[in-house]
Amino acid sequence: MSTASPSAKITRQKSFPLIWVVPAIAVAIGLWMGAKELIDRGPEIQIEFADGSGVEAGRTTLEYKGVTVGTVEHLRMKDGLAGVVVSVRLKREAAALAKAGSKFWILHPQIGFSGVSGLDTLVSGVRLNVAPGTGADATHFIGLDKAPPPDVTDEGRAFILQADKLGSLTTGSPVYYRELKVGQVEASRLSDDSTQVLVRVHIDAPYADLVRTSTRFWNAGGFTFKINLFGAQVKDTSLESLIQGGVAFATPEQGPLAPAAAADARFPLAAEAEKEWLTWSPKIPIQSHDSAVQKPNSSGLLPALMK
């Protein structure tokens, strides 16, 4: 009697369809990027601007010292249509910028007598810039209409110049002594009675003692061409001051040397130098660059232009 041999039983192991591999990888990458975004997210802040021209959600960035530290997430109009509120998501490492006293402004391209700036925004679009504050944590800020004056980081001395008109001077314009740059214009405004322009200049620490109580200041910027009976005369000025504007000063050398001027002392600002001013060359000791103390401005705020 023959017995039938048992038949082999074949089972197929279930396999993962290859068609799902690519979507699975895409989902994994998406989850990883989402988790990384959440980890890197810093606080969200709101900045009010009078005008939000050029600012775009998802494209406009916030930069500090040339590094992107945040991105605009959305914009909305203020109540009463009085301006715009820009919401910016900071990066985690930039959370320290969300402090009271931080100053925000929109960087637009500018071309003028004071120079050229922000031309790269013509291609990349406008961007926001920030100067950090040192106060308590904050999430709501009032944006500036323009870039703030530069921080002064040394122990020089500031003086107030009084002029009939501002001319080509602007924040950052250089201050010269014997055609050497020794300071810069910090700020300007009208006097309280609107009869004069007040210009605050800062003289760097090594050169602050060059300004004496008898010193004369004049506007060294712009181009002047005069014709009279004795011929033509062109103002002698540097190329930088011709383009950017500037202030120059000199001190009389006749008689005893006048005492050094105190901080915030006021001087008239002449429209141009008198001939004898350009010949003055008194011996005035100055600090060496090595001994000039450099101290950061912890507040980051420009002192009041006038009391």
C-alpha positions in Angstrom: 0.0 0.0 0.0 1.4 3.3 -1.1 1.1 6.4 1.0 0.9 9.9 -0.5 3.7 12.2 0.3 2.7 15.4 2.1 2.5 18.4 -0.2 4.7 21.4 0.6 2.9 24.4 2.1 4.2 27.7 0.7 3.6 30.9 2.7 4.5 34.4 1.5 5.9 36.8 3.9 4.2 40.2 3.9 6.5 43.0 2.6 6.4 46.7 2.8 5.4 48.1 -0.6 8.3 50.0 -2.0 5.9 52.6 -3.3 5.5 54.0 0.3 9.3 54.4 0.9 9.6 57.9 -0.7 6.5 59.3 1.1 7.6 57.8 4.4 11.0 59.5 4.0 9.3 62.7 3.2 7.1 62.5 6.3 10.2 61.7 8.5 12.1 64.7 7.1 9.0 66.9 7.6 8.7 65.8 11.2 12.4 66.4 11.8 12.2 69.9 10.3 9.1 70.7 12.3 10.7 69.6 15.5 13.9 71.5 14.7 11.7 74.6 14.0 10.0 74.3 17.3 13.3 73.9 19.1 14.8 76.9 17.4 11.8 79.2 17.9 12.2 82.1 20.1 9.6 84.6 21.4 7.2 86.4 19.1 7.3 90.2 19.3 5.1 93.0 17.9 6.5 96.2 16.5 4.4 99.2 15.6 5.4 101.3 12.6 3.8 104.3 11.0 4.4 102.8 7.6 5.2 99.2 6.7 6.1 99.8 3.0 8.0 96.8 1.6 7.6 94.6 4.6 6.3 91.1 3.7 5.2 88.2 5.9 7.5 85.2 5.5 10.1 87.1 3.5 11.3 90.2 5.4 13.9 89.3 8.0 15.2 91.0 11.2 19.0 91.4 11.2 21.5 92.3 13.9 25.1 92.9 13.0 24.4 91.4 9.5 23.0 88.1 10.9 19.4 87.1 10.5 17.8 86.8 14.0 14.1 86.6 13.1 11.5 86.6 10.4 8.3 88.6 9.9 5.3 86.2 10.4 2.4 88.5 9.7 1.3 92.1 9.6 -2.0 93.8 10.5 -3.3 97.3 10.6 -3.5 99.1 13.9 -6.9 100.1 15.3 -8.1 103.3 13.5 -5.7 102.6 10.6 -3.0 104.6 12.4 -0.2 102.4 11.4 0.8 98.7 11.1 1.8 96.1 13.6 4.5 93.7 12.5 4.8 90.4 14.2 8.4 89.0 14.2 9.4 85.5 15.4 12.8 85.6 16.9 15.3 82.8 16.8 16.0 81.1 20.1 19.5 82.4 20.3 18.2 86.0 19.7 15.7 85.9 22.5 17.8 88.5 24.4 16.7 91.1 21.9 13.2 91.0 23.4 14.1 93.5 26.0 12.7 97.0 26.9 14.8 99.6 25.3 15.5 97.7 22.1 15.1 99.9 19.0 13.7 98.6 15.7 13.6 100.3 12.3 13.0 99.4 8.7 16.1 99.6 6.4 15.3 101.2 3.1 17.7 102.2 0.3 18.9 105.8 0.8 20.8 108.0 -1.6 21.7 111.5 -0.6 24.4 114.0 0.3 25.1 112.0 3.5 26.1 108.9 1.4 24.6 105.8 0.0 23.2 103.0 2.2 20.9 100.0 2.0 21.2 99.5 -1.8 21.2 95.7 -1.4 17.6 96.0 -0.3 16.7 96.9 -3.9 17.3 93.2 -4.7 16.6 91.4 -1.5 13.7 93.6 -0.3 13.6 95.8 2.8 14.7 94.3 6.2 14.4 95.2 9.8 17.3 96.1 12.0 17.6 96.2 15.7 19.8 97.9 18.4 19.4 95.8 21.6 18.1 97.2 24.9 19.0 96.2 28.4 15.6 96.5 30.2 13.2 93.9 31.3 11.7 91.3 29.0 9.2 92.8 26.6 7.2 91.8 23.5 5.7 95.1 22.3 7.8 97.9 20.7 7.4 101.2 18.9 9.5 101.2 15.7 11.6 104.1 14.7 11.0 106.1 11.5 14.7 106.0 10.7 18.0 104.4 11.9 19.1 105.8 15.3 22.3 107.8 15.8 25.4 105.6 16.1 26.5 104.6 19.6 29.5 106.5 20.8 32.0 104.1 22.5 34.7 106.3 23.9 35.1 108.9 26.6 35.3 111.9 24.3 33.3 115.1 24.7 30.2 116.4 23.1 29.4 120.0 22.2 26.4 121.9 20.8 26.8 124.0 17.7 24.2 126.7 16.8 23.6 127.4 13.1 21.1 129.3 11.0 20.5 126.2 8.9 21.6 122.6 8.8 23.0 122.5 5.3 24.4 119.1 4.2 25.1 118.0 7.8 23.4 114.7 8.9 23.9 112.1 11.6 27.4 110.6 11.1 28.9 113.5 9.2 32.6 113.9 10.1 34.2 116.5 12.3 37.7 117.6 11.2 40.7 119.3 12.8 43.3 120.2 10.2 41.5 117.9 7.7 41.9 114.9 10.1 38.7 113.3 11.2 38.4 113.6 15.0 34.7 113.2 15.6 31.2 113.0 14.1 27.8 114.6 14.2 25.5 112.8 16.6 22.1 114.5 16.2 20.4 117.7 15.2 17.1 119.5 15.9 15.5 122.9 15.9 16.0 125.2 18.9 13.0 125.6 21.2 12.0 128.9 19.6 12.7 127.5 16.1 15.2 130.3 15.3 18.2 128.1 15.0 19.4 124.6 14.3 21.2 122.9 17.1 23.8 120.3 16.1 25.4 117.9 18.7 28.9 116.8 17.7 31.1 114.3 19.5 34.9 114.7 19.6 36.8 111.4 20.2 38.7 111.0 23.4 42.3 111.7 22.1 41.2 115.0 20.6 38.6 116.4 23.0 41.1 118.9 24.5 41.6 120.5 21.0 38.3 122.3 21.6 38.9 125.4 23.7 36.6 128.1 24.9 37.8 130.3 22.0 37.5 127.6 19.3 35.7 128.5 16.0 33.5 125.9 14.2 32.4 126.1 10.6 30.5 124.0 8.0 33.1 122.3 5.9 30.8 120.4 3.6 29.4 121.1 0.2 30.9 122.9 -2.8 31.4 126.7 -2.9 32.6 128.6 -5.9 33.0 132.4 -5.7 33.9 135.0 -8.4 34.9 138.5 -7.5 37.1 141.3 -8.9 40.2 139.5 -7.8 39.4 136.2 -9.5 37.7 132.9 -8.6 37.8 131.0 -5.4 36.9 127.4 -4.6 36.3 126.2 -1.1 39.2 124.0 0.0 37.6 120.8 1.3 38.1 117.0 1.3 36.3 114.7 -1.0 34.6 113.0 2.0 33.2 116.3 3.3 32.2 117.3 -0.2 30.0 114.2 -0.5 29.0 113.6 3.1 29.1 117.1 4.6 31.2 117.9 7.7 32.2 120.3 10.4 35.7 121.7 10.9 37.2 123.8 13.8 40.3 125.7 14.7 41.6 127.5 17.8 43.4 130.9 17.9 47.1 130.8 18.7 47.4 134.5 19.7 47.9 135.1 23.4 47.6 132.5 26.2 45.8 129.3 25.2 42.2 129.3 26.3 41.0 126.6 28.7 39.5 123.4 27.4 35.8 123.6 26.7 33.5 121.7 29.0 31.1 119.0 27.8 27.9 120.4 26.1 29.5 123.9 25.7 27.8 125.9 22.9 29.5 127.4 19.9 28.2 129.2 16.9 28.6 127.3 13.6 29.7 129.6 10.8 28.7 128.9 7.2 32.3 129.0 6.2 35.7 129.7 7.6 37.4 133.1 7.7 40.8 133.2 6.2 42.7 133.6 9.4 41.0 130.6 11.0 42.7 128.4 8.4 46.1 129.6 9.5 45.7 129.0 13.2 48.0 126.2 14.5 48.4 126.4 18.3 50.4 123.8 20.2 47.7 121.8 22.2 48.7 118.5 23.9 46.5 115.6 23.1 46.1 112.1 24.5 47.9 109.3 22.8 45.7 106.7 21.1 47.0 104.0 23.5 46.1 106.0 26.6 42.6 106.9 25.4 40.2 104.8 27.4 37.6 102.9 25.4 34.4 102.2 27.4 31.2 100.7 25.9 28.0 102.7 26.2 26.0 100.4 28.4 22.8 102.2 27.9 23.0 102.3 24.1 21.0 105.5 24.1 22.1 108.9 22.9 22.0 111.4 25.7 19.4 114.1 25.4 20.5 116.7 22.8 19.6 119.6 25.0 18.4 120.1 28.5 
